[in-house]
């Protein structure tokens, strides 16, 4: 899912800047996106029910992400932690240009 999903996400989100991120210790993030001064981390997973990993926690803190989105091929959206949410790939594709709403602050 990673390579095709990353391309779909980059096209749908239309970020100002996009990067892959990794540390020497092994923490990584599939996409680090910047748009309108906000930082969005994107991780693509094939799992049925993704969970928050140590790598995601490191990315949230070290990169000072406004939001972390875990994209998966499942059917439901749910919250993982403060500033971290699981979203279906189908939802992002269906939103098209509306996927830019991922850069808005999540509701609390």
C-alpha positions as CSV (number, residue, x, y, z in Angstrom):
1,X,0.0,0.0,0.0
2,X,2.9,2.4,0.7
3,X,4.0,3.6,-2.7
4,X,0.6,4.0,-4.4
5,X,-1.0,5.4,-1.3
6,X,1.8,8.0,-0.8
7,X,1.3,9.2,-4.4
8,X,-2.5,9.4,-3.9
9,X,-2.1,11.3,-0.7
10,X,0.3,13.8,-2.1
11,X,-2.0,14.5,-5.0
12,X,-5.1,14.8,-2.9
13,X,-3.5,16.9,-0.2
14,X,-1.5,19.2,-2.5
15,X,1.0,20.2,0.2
16,X,3.4,23.1,-0.1
17,X,6.3,20.7,0.7
18,X,6.5,16.9,1.1
19,X,9.3,14.8,2.5
20,X,10.0,11.3,3.8
21,X,11.5,11.3,7.3
22,X,13.6,8.8,9.2
23,X,16.1,8.7,12.1
24,X,19.3,6.7,12.5
25,X,17.6,4.9,15.4
26,X,14.9,3.6,13.1
27,X,11.9,5.9,13.6
28,X,10.3,6.9,10.3
29,X,7.3,8.6,8.8
30,X,6.0,7.9,5.3
31,X,5.2,11.5,4.6
32,X,6.0,14.8,6.4
33,X,3.8,17.5,4.7
34,X,3.8,21.2,5.2
35,X,0.8,23.4,4.1
36,X,0.0,26.9,5.2
37,X,2.6,26.7,8.0
38,X,1.1,23.5,9.5
39,X,2.9,20.2,9.8
40,X,1.1,16.9,9.0
41,X,2.6,13.5,9.5
42,X,1.2,10.7,7.4
43,X,1.8,7.0,8.0
44,X,0.4,4.3,5.7
45,X,-0.5,0.9,7.2
46,X,-1.9,-2.3,5.8
47,X,-3.2,-3.5,9.2
48,X,-6.9,-3.8,9.9
49,X,-6.7,-1.8,13.1
50,X,-3.5,0.4,13.2
51,X,-2.2,1.4,16.6
52,X,0.1,4.2,17.8
53,X,3.7,3.0,17.4
54,X,6.8,4.2,19.2
55,X,8.0,5.6,15.8
56,X,4.7,7.7,15.5
57,X,5.2,9.0,19.0
58,X,8.7,10.1,18.2
59,X,7.6,11.8,15.0
60,X,4.8,13.7,16.9
61,X,7.2,15.0,19.4
62,X,10.4,15.5,17.5
63,X,8.8,17.1,14.4
64,X,6.3,19.0,16.5
65,X,3.5,17.8,14.2
66,X,0.2,19.6,14.3
67,X,-1.4,16.3,13.4
68,X,-0.6,12.7,12.6
69,X,-2.8,10.8,10.2
70,X,-2.5,7.0,9.8
71,X,-4.1,5.9,6.5
72,X,-5.3,2.3,6.1
73,X,-7.5,0.3,3.8
74,X,-10.1,-0.3,6.5
75,X,-13.7,1.0,6.9
76,X,-13.8,3.2,9.9
77,X,-12.1,6.4,11.2
78,X,-11.0,6.6,14.8
79,X,-8.7,8.5,17.2
80,X,-5.4,7.0,18.3
81,X,-4.2,9.8,20.6
82,X,-4.1,13.5,21.0
83,X,-3.3,14.9,17.5
84,X,-3.3,11.3,16.0
85,X,-6.1,9.8,14.0
86,X,-6.7,6.8,11.7
87,X,-8.4,7.6,8.4
88,X,-9.4,5.3,5.6
89,X,-7.7,5.7,2.2
90,X,-11.2,5.6,0.6
91,X,-12.2,8.6,2.6
92,X,-9.2,10.6,1.4
93,X,-9.7,9.6,-2.2
94,X,-13.4,10.5,-2.0
95,X,-12.7,13.9,-0.5
96,X,-10.3,14.7,-3.3
97,X,-9.4,18.4,-2.9
98,X,-11.4,18.4,0.3
99,X,-8.7,16.2,1.8
100,X,-7.0,19.5,2.6
101,X,-9.2,19.6,5.7
102,X,-6.7,17.2,7.2
103,X,-4.5,20.3,7.8
104,X,-7.2,21.9,10.1
105,X,-6.9,21.4,13.8
106,X,-8.8,18.4,15.0
107,X,-11.9,19.0,17.1
108,X,-11.4,18.3,20.8
